[in-house]
Amino acid sequence: TSECEKSTIIQLLERFNDVTSGRVLLDGIDIRKLNLHSVRSHFGLVGQEPVLFDLTIAENIGYGLEN
């Protein structure tokens, strides 16, 4: 799978873009019928470039966690 194909799949699963034809199914359910926040909460994306905020290491690691 090429890097471009992986990016496209992630964009469709995270609903950054919606398909213009056909459907994306998760467990047999059209992804457009699922709660967007719920779907996104099951994915974790790691970028290729590291990003560190002006925080402690522990705070950087925990950044973005709900609790």
N, C-alpha and C positions, 0 to 999 in steps of 0.2 A: 504494500500500500504506500503510495507516495505521500509526502508531507502535505501536499495540497488536498489530497483526498481526505486525510485525517482531519485537517482543519475544517473542511466542508461538513464532515460528519458531526464534528463537535458543534459547529454553528447550528446545524439542524437539531441536534439533541437538546442543546441549551436554548433553542428557539431564538437565537440572535437573528436568524433568517428562517422563513417558512418556505416550504416547497411550493413551486408554482404549478406542479402537476404531480399526481400520485399522493402517497401518504407516508408518514413516518410512524411506525407502530412500536409501542413499548408494551410488551406482554400482551400483544394483540389489540391494544387500545390506541386509537389515533392520538398522537401526542398533543394535538391542538385541543382535545377535550379534557386534558389533565390540567390540574392547577400548576401554573408556571413556577411559583415559589417552591412547591413540593417537588417538582421534577428537578429543578436546579439544586435543591438541597441534597440530592443524592449523587451529585457529581463534584469532583474536585479537579480544578485545572491548575497545572503548574506551567508557568511560562518558561521560555528558554533563557531569558535574562533575569538575573536575580534582582529583586527590589527590596531594599532595606529602608525602613523608616527610622527617624531619629528617636528610637525607643530601645529598651533593653532587648537582649536576644530572646528572652522568654516572651516579651510583649510582641516582638516581630513574628515569632512562631505562632502565637495565639491570635494574631490579627485576623479579624474576619469571623472568628467563632461567635456564635450567638450568645453563649454563656461564658 
